[in-house]
């Protein structure tokens, strides 16, 4: 059985009336989000680092008016995320992608503040465009290069950005005879849901392998994967590591967590549609693992359902199944104190990050609504409802 991440048990039960929520629906609690942002703002204040929202993890732009009060900007992993940040967030925009196209670069140069290239070849290809813009007196983003520290402590290879043979970032051996003139930044990303001790060891590898690039850089982007808002995260070590690095090198430091911003702030509300008498009774929900929470299958992990326990612990055990025709569209197995009933609503926790940004409309299964809960007013507001036209427009 896939494990349930311990941090999900930190999320409180919904403060709103679940029975009034039309399902399926993602509901983000603005109060919980603000709590995370205040913690991140404290890290910025004490460490001197600038924290960016990684849109790949959380792009719910209806929350941007709150998020921009605390963070310095966004980092984007492609042209559309960059355009979203420019239009809806403002402030600093940092962009990295494994490769850029000519048309994308033309669109990014006017709006990006930092551009991180994945390889020397990409930098050399687009360097003339940046220099031409500068010569014309136009805005030019600060160019940097993503490096691979060749130091990995990520257990799941699917999410390991420094695994052997990984395409993300340039290794030190491939920079030895490379003209680095003009590059102003060093970018690395080596963590995934990890603590600050891993960052400390990774940073030591970066300093060992890339002293020349560090010396000429104006800024260092330490990527994402920092689980800063988890209760047991060592914030004091993080502050100490960043302050020490800045004192040694005198560089501007950026962090770009995605998961930490929205950790334990969102719920996915689903409703029991049927109970199939399989070897373990299977409750069919109006949601889907593969379409609405794909990381549960990719990682894999077992999401927490409020009021449930491991199978066999409580009197009534069920397998929770999704609404698509994929045989493996199964969320996991759970036990409950009472038999599940048709129409009963179940609440999955920690469903704000890497959910909405990764959904699909496979099988034409309806996409969950996106809702906001504001504790100041007690109101749950439907921010976006999806229907047939959304499904149809994705197709030809």
C-alpha positions in Angstrom: 0.0 0.0 0.0 1.3 3.5 -0.9 2.2 5.6 2.1 0.3 8.6 3.4 2.6 11.6 3.8 2.7 12.5 7.5 2.3 16.2 6.9 -1.3 15.8 5.6 -2.5 15.0 9.1 -1.5 18.6 10.1 -4.4 20.0 8.0 -7.5 20.8 10.1 -11.0 19.6 9.1 -12.9 22.1 6.9 -14.1 25.1 8.7 -17.0 25.4 6.2 -20.1 23.3 5.8 -19.1 20.5 3.5 -22.7 19.5 2.9 -23.3 22.8 1.0 -20.4 22.2 -1.5 -21.4 21.0 -4.9 -19.2 18.1 -5.8 -16.6 17.4 -7.1 -14.8 20.6 -5.9 -11.4 21.8 -4.9 -11.8 24.2 -2.0 -8.9 26.4 -0.9 -9.0 28.0 2.5 -7.6 31.5 2.4 -7.0 31.5 6.1 -4.7 28.4 5.8 -3.0 29.9 2.8 -2.3 33.2 4.7 -0.8 31.2 7.5 1.7 29.6 5.1 2.5 33.0 3.5 3.2 34.6 6.9 5.7 31.8 7.6 7.4 32.3 4.3 7.5 36.1 4.8 9.3 35.5 8.1 11.9 33.4 6.3 12.4 36.1 3.7 12.8 38.8 6.5 15.3 36.8 8.5 17.3 35.1 5.8 17.4 37.9 3.2 16.2 35.5 0.5 13.5 36.3 -2.0 10.7 33.7 -2.3 8.8 33.2 -5.5 5.6 31.2 -6.2 6.4 28.2 -8.4 3.4 28.2 -10.7 4.0 24.6 -11.7 2.7 23.6 -8.3 0.0 26.1 -7.6 -1.4 28.5 -10.3 -4.8 29.4 -8.7 -4.7 33.1 -9.8 -7.8 34.0 -7.8 -5.5 33.8 -4.8 -2.8 36.1 -6.3 -4.1 39.3 -4.6 -3.3 37.6 -1.3 -0.1 35.9 -2.3 1.5 39.0 -3.9 1.2 40.7 -0.5 3.9 38.3 0.8 6.1 37.0 -2.0 8.4 38.7 -4.5 7.0 37.2 -7.6 6.6 34.0 -9.6 8.7 31.5 -11.4 7.4 29.9 -14.5 8.3 26.7 -16.3 7.0 27.7 -19.7 5.5 30.4 -21.9 1.9 30.1 -20.7 2.8 30.2 -17.0 5.0 33.2 -17.7 2.1 35.0 -19.4 -0.2 34.1 -16.5 2.3 35.5 -14.0 2.8 38.7 -16.0 -1.0 39.3 -16.4 -2.3 38.2 -13.0 0.5 38.5 -10.5 3.0 41.3 -11.5 6.2 41.8 -9.6 9.2 39.7 -10.4 9.0 37.0 -13.1 11.6 34.3 -13.4 11.5 31.7 -16.2 13.2 28.4 -16.7 12.4 25.6 -19.3 14.5 22.7 -20.6 14.4 24.4 -24.0 12.9 27.6 -25.5 11.6 28.2 -29.0 12.3 31.3 -31.0 8.8 32.7 -30.7 8.7 32.0 -27.0 11.9 33.9 -26.5 10.5 36.9 -28.3 7.5 36.9 -26.0 9.6 36.3 -22.8 12.3 38.9 -23.3 9.9 41.9 -22.7 8.2 40.4 -19.6 10.8 38.3 -17.7 13.2 39.6 -15.1 15.4 36.4 -15.0 15.8 33.8 -17.7 17.5 30.5 -16.7 18.8 28.5 -19.6 19.2 24.7 -19.4 22.4 24.4 -21.4 25.2 26.4 -22.8 23.8 25.7 -26.3 20.5 27.4 -25.4 22.3 30.4 -23.9 24.5 30.8 -27.0 21.5 30.4 -29.3 19.5 33.2 -27.6 22.3 35.4 -26.4 22.2 37.5 -29.6 18.5 38.3 -29.1 19.1 39.5 -25.5 22.1 41.6 -26.7 20.1 43.1 -29.5 17.3 44.1 -27.2 19.8 45.7 -24.8 21.4 47.6 -27.7 18.0 48.9 -28.7 17.5 50.2 -25.2 14.8 47.7 -24.4 14.1 45.7 -21.2 16.4 42.7 -21.0 16.0 39.9 -18.4 19.0 38.8 -16.4 20.4 35.6 -17.9 21.4 32.6 -15.9 22.1 28.9 -16.4 20.7 25.9 -14.6 23.3 23.5 -13.3 23.1 20.0 -12.1 24.9 19.7 -8.7 25.1 15.9 -9.2 24.0 15.5 -5.6 20.7 13.7 -5.1 18.7 12.7 -2.0 15.3 12.3 -3.6 13.9 8.8 -3.2 11.4 8.8 -6.1 13.2 8.8 -9.5 10.2 10.4 -11.2 10.7 13.5 -9.2 14.5 13.5 -8.9 15.9 16.5 -10.8 19.5 15.2 -10.3 19.1 11.5 -11.1 21.7 9.9 -13.3 21.1 10.9 -16.9 18.6 13.6 -16.0 18.1 16.2 -18.7 17.6 19.1 -16.3 20.6 21.4 -15.8 24.3 21.3 -16.9 27.0 19.3 -15.2 30.2 20.9 -14.2 32.3 18.9 -16.7 30.3 20.5 -19.6 31.1 24.0 -18.4 34.8 23.6 -18.1 35.7 24.9 -21.7 32.5 26.9 -22.1 32.4 30.7 -22.5 30.2 31.9 -19.6 30.6 35.6 -20.4 27.4 37.4 -20.0 25.7 35.0 -17.6 24.6 36.7 -14.4 22.9 33.9 -12.5 23.2 30.3 -11.3 20.1 28.2 -10.9 19.9 24.7 -9.3 16.9 22.6 -8.3 17.7 19.3 -6.5 15.0 18.9 -3.8 11.6 17.4 -3.5 9.5 17.7 -0.4 12.7 17.9 1.7 14.1 19.7 4.7 16.8 22.3 5.0 19.6 19.8 5.9 19.3 18.5 2.3 19.6 22.0 1.0 22.7 22.5 3.1 24.4 19.4 1.7 23.3 20.3 -1.9 24.6 23.8 -1.6 28.0 22.4 -0.5 28.1 20.4 -3.7 27.2 23.4 -5.8 30.0 25.5 -4.2 32.5 22.6 -4.8 31.5 22.1 -8.5 30.8 25.6 -9.7 33.1 28.1 -8.0 33.9 30.0 -11.3 30.2 30.5 -12.1 29.4 31.4 -8.6 32.1 34.0 -8.5 30.7 35.9 -11.6 27.0 35.4 -10.7 24.9 38.3 -9.4 22.1 35.9 -8.2 21.6 32.3 -7.2 18.3 30.6 -7.5 18.1 27.6 -5.1 15.0 26.1 -6.8 12.1 24.4 -5.2 11.3 21.3 -3.2 11.7 23.2 0.1 8.9 22.0 2.5 9.2 25.2 4.5 5.6 25.3 5.8 5.5 21.7 7.1 5.3 21.8 10.9 8.6 19.8 11.5 10.6 21.7 8.8 13.8 23.1 10.3 13.3 26.8 9.5 16.2 27.9 11.7 18.6 25.9 9.7 17.3 27.3 6.5 17.7 30.8 7.7 21.2 30.0 8.9 22.3 28.3 5.6 21.0 31.2 3.4 22.5 33.9 5.6 25.9 32.1 5.7 25.9 31.6 1.9 25.1 35.3 1.3 27.8 36.3 3.7 30.4 34.1 1.9 29.4 35.0 -1.7 27.5 38.3 -1.5 24.8 37.1 -3.9 21.1 37.7 -4.1 19.3 34.4 -3.2 16.0 33.2 -4.5 13.9 30.2 -3.5 10.9 29.0 -5.6 8.8 26.6 -3.6 5.5 25.5 -5.1 4.2 23.0 -2.7 5.2 25.0 0.4 2.9 27.9 -0.6 -0.3 25.8 -0.7 0.7 22.9 1.6 -2.3 21.8 3.6 -4.5 24.6 2.4 -6.9 22.8 0.0 -9.6 20.1 0.1 -11.1 17.9 -2.6 -14.7 17.2 -1.8 -16.3 14.2 -3.5 -19.5 12.3 -3.2 -20.3 8.6 -3.1 -22.2 7.5 -6.2 -22.4 3.7 -5.8 -20.9 0.9 -3.8 -19.8 -2.1 -5.9 -19.6 -5.5 -4.1 -16.1 -6.5 -5.0 -13.6 -8.4 -2.8 -13.5 -5.2 -0.8 -16.6 -3.1 -1.2 -15.7 -0.3 -3.7 -17.2 3.1 -3.3 -17.4 4.9 -6.7 -16.9 8.6 -6.2 -17.6 11.5 -8.5 -13.9 12.3 -8.7 -10.9 10.4 -10.2 -7.4 9.6 -9.2 -6.1 9.7 -12.7 -8.0 12.8 -13.8 -8.1 14.9 -10.6 -5.3 13.8 -8.4 -2.8 12.1 -10.7 0.1 12.3 -8.2 -1.6 9.7 -6.1 -0.8 7.2 -8.9 2.5 8.7 -10.2 4.3 9.1 -6.9 2.4 7.1 -5.7 0.9 8.1 -2.4 -2.2 7.6 -0.4 -4.2 10.8 0.2 -5.9 11.3 3.6 -9.6 11.2 3.9 -10.9 13.0 7.0 -12.6 10.6 9.4 -11.0 7.6 7.9 -8.1 5.3 8.9 -6.1 2.5 7.4 -8.1 -0.5 6.1 -9.2 -2.8 8.9 -8.6 -0.3 11.7 -12.2 0.9 11.8 -15.2 -1.4 11.4 -16.0 -0.7 7.7 -13.3 -1.0 5.0 -13.8 0.3 1.4 -11.8 0.7 -1.7 -12.4 4.2 -3.2 -12.7 4.2 -6.9 -12.7 6.9 -9.5 -15.3 7.7 -12.2 -13.2 6.9 -15.3 -13.1 3.6 -17.2 -9.4 3.1 -16.4 -9.3 -0.1 -14.4 -6.5 1.3 -12.2 -8.4 4.5 -11.4 -8.4 3.6 -7.7 -7.5 6.0 -5.0 -6.8 3.5 -2.2 -8.3 1.6 0.7 -9.8 3.1 3.8 -11.8 2.2 6.9 -14.6 4.2 8.3 -16.5 4.1 11.7 -19.9 3.8 9.9 -21.0 2.2 6.5 -20.6 4.7 3.7 -23.9 5.9 2.2 -24.9 7.0 -1.3 -24.6 10.7 -1.4 -22.2 10.9 1.5 -19.4 13.5 1.0 -15.8 12.6 1.6 -13.1 15.1 2.2 -9.5 14.6 0.8 -6.9 16.8 2.4 -3.8 18.7 1.0 -5.4 19.0 -2.5 -4.4 22.5 -3.5 -0.9 21.9 -5.0 -0.1 19.6 -8.0 -3.8 18.9 -8.5 -5.5 21.7 -10.4 -2.4 22.2 -12.5 -2.3 18.6 -13.5 -5.9 17.6 -14.1 -7.4 16.2 -17.3 -10.9 15.6 -18.8 -10.2 12.0 -19.6 -13.4 10.1 -20.5 -15.2 13.4 -20.4 -15.4 13.2 -16.6 -16.6 16.5 -15.3 -13.7 18.7 -13.9 -14.1 19.7 -10.2 -15.2 23.2 -9.4 -12.6 25.5 -8.0 -13.8 27.2 -4.8 -12.5 29.6 -2.3 -13.3 29.7 1.4 -12.9 33.0 3.1 -12.9 32.6 6.9 -13.4 36.4 7.3 -16.9 36.1 5.8 -17.6 32.3 6.2 -18.4 32.1 2.5 -17.5 29.4 0.1 -17.4 30.9 -3.4 -17.3 29.0 -6.7 -14.5 30.7 -8.5 -14.7 28.5 -11.6 -17.2 26.0 -12.8 -16.3 23.6 -15.6 -18.8 22.2 -18.1 -19.2 20.5 -21.4 -17.9 23.4 -23.4 -14.5 23.3 -21.5 -14.2 19.6 -22.4 -15.1 20.3 -26.1 -12.7 23.2 -26.5 -9.8 21.0 -25.6 -10.5 18.8 -28.5 -10.6 19.3 -32.3 
